[in-house]
């Protein structure tokens, strides 16, 4: 009797095993590259401000 119950439980557990499927996407992968580059402008302004403060040290 125990063997029958154990076999039934084993079959139920084996039937519940998850499956993993790897499929290619149907639509192509798109990468959005909308990037603003403002670093150069900021560096120029910072350098001009540093020079202005160095030239006229009485501002602050």
N, C-alpha and C positions, 0 to 999 in steps of 0.2 A: 504494500500500500504506500509506504514512504517513497519507494522508487518511482511509482507512478506520479505522485505529487511533485517530486523533485524534477522529474522529466518534463512535466507540464510547466512548472515555473521556469525551467531552463529554456524551453521553447518560447515562452512569452517574453523573457528578457532578450533572447536572441532576435526576436521579431522587432524589437523596439530600438535597435541600433541605428543611430543617425547616419545619413550618407552626406558626403561633401561632393559637390559638383563644381567644376571649374569650367566656365563658359566664356567665350570671347564676347565683348559687348556688341550689341547690334548697331549702335551709333559710334562714330569715331570719337576719340577723346580730344576735347578742345582745351587749349591752355590760353587763358586771357592774359596778355602781357601789356596791359595799359599801365605804364609806369611813368611818372614824371621825374625828370632829373633836374633838380634845382641846386645841387651841391656847389657847382662852379660859381653860380651867381652869388650865393651866400658867402663863399670864401672871398670873393672880390669885394663885396660890401664890408665884410669884417676887416679886411686888410685896410680899406680906405678909412674906416672908422678908427682903427688903431693908429693910423698915420695922423689923422686929424687930432686925436687926443694927445699924441706925442708932440705935435707941432704947437698946439695951444693948450699948455698944461694948466692954465688958469680957469678952464671951464669948470672943473670940479675941485 
